[in-house]
Every structure is written in C-alpha cells, then in structure tokens.
Amino acid sequence: MHRLIATPSQLGLQLRSLRRARNLTQAEVGRRIGLSQKRLSVLERHPERLSIAQLLSLAGALGFDVVIQPRSVAAQPTSATSGGDAKPEW
C-alpha cells in the first residue's frame, strides 16, 4: 500500500502507525537504530526534526521504503499556479 506524505505531521502519524502495526515500542525501534526512546518520541511528534539518515534508518527498522517519484501529470501545478517558474526536469 502506498501512502502519499505531503506534510511533516502526516509523516509523524505514519511513522507511529507503522511502528504500532508491527507491535514495536519506541524503545525497541530506538535500540534498533541507535536512538533513545525519548528521541524517537520527539521525532514522531516533530518529524520535521528528522534527518534523512534517521528517516532511512527508521524505514529499515519498520520495514518500509522511501520512494521519490515524479508527481502524476494531474497532480502537478500548472505554470499559472506556480508563478511561471520552470519545473525541474526529472
């Protein structure tokens, strides 16, 4: 199942949900990736504080992949809504 994450708060909710779905405590996940339970709690509540390395470590510990892909054509902003800025070439 794919989940689109558009905001940091959505990321935090998904991380907590995935951890709980695997019946893991914050302490267990923290031990797996070298973080304290307290730090993992902070990251679930404030995912904007996650480093890329921590996100990838969490992905491995919780059994999910981080995927970057272009948005579908229907979801991309048009030049009128994006202020005419050039879109990156992927």
C-alpha positions in Angstrom: 0.0 0.0 0.0 1.3 3.4 -1.0 0.8 6.5 1.2 1.4 10.0 0.0 3.1 12.1 2.6 2.6 15.8 1.9 3.3 17.4 5.3 5.6 16.7 8.3 2.6 15.9 10.5 1.5 13.2 8.1 4.9 11.7 8.2 4.9 11.6 12.0 1.4 9.9 12.1 2.6 7.3 9.5 5.8 6.5 11.4 3.8 6.0 14.6 1.2 3.9 12.8 3.7 1.7 11.1 5.6 1.2 14.4 2.4 0.3 16.2 1.2 -2.0 13.4 4.4 -4.0 13.9 3.8 -4.1 17.7 7.0 -2.3 18.4 7.6 0.1 21.2 9.5 3.3 20.8 12.3 1.8 22.9 12.6 -1.2 20.7 12.8 0.8 17.5 15.2 3.2 19.1 17.5 0.4 20.1 17.5 -0.9 16.5 18.6 2.4 15.1 20.7 3.8 17.9 18.3 6.4 19.3 16.8 6.7 22.8 13.1 6.2 23.3 12.8 9.8 24.2 14.4 11.0 21.0 12.2 8.6 18.9 9.1 10.1 20.7 10.3 13.6 19.8 10.8 12.6 16.2 7.3 11.0 15.9 5.8 14.2 17.3 8.1 16.6 15.4 9.1 14.7 12.2 10.5 18.0 10.7 13.5 17.3 13.0 14.3 14.0 11.3 17.5 13.9 9.3 17.5 11.9 6.1 19.8 9.4 7.7 17.3 8.9 10.6 14.4 8.6 8.2 16.2 5.9 6.2 17.1 4.1 9.4 13.5 4.2 10.6 12.4 2.9 7.2 14.7 -0.1 7.5 13.7 -0.8 11.1 9.9 -0.5 10.3 10.1 -2.4 7.0 9.2 0.3 4.5 10.8 2.0 1.6 11.3 5.7 0.9 10.5 6.4 -2.7 10.9 9.6 -4.6 9.0 9.8 -7.8 7.6 12.5 -10.1 4.0 13.6 -9.4 1.4 12.4 -11.8 0.5 14.9 -14.6 -2.8 15.6 -13.0 -1.2 16.5 -9.6 1.5 18.9 -11.0 0.8 22.6 -10.7 0.3 24.4 -14.0 2.5 27.4 -14.9 -0.4 29.7 -14.0 -0.5 28.4 -10.4 3.3 28.0 -10.0 4.0 31.6 -10.9 5.5 30.5 -14.3 8.6 29.0 -12.7 10.3 26.3 -14.7 9.7 22.8 -13.5 12.7 20.6 -12.8 13.5 18.0 -15.4 13.4 14.6 -13.8 
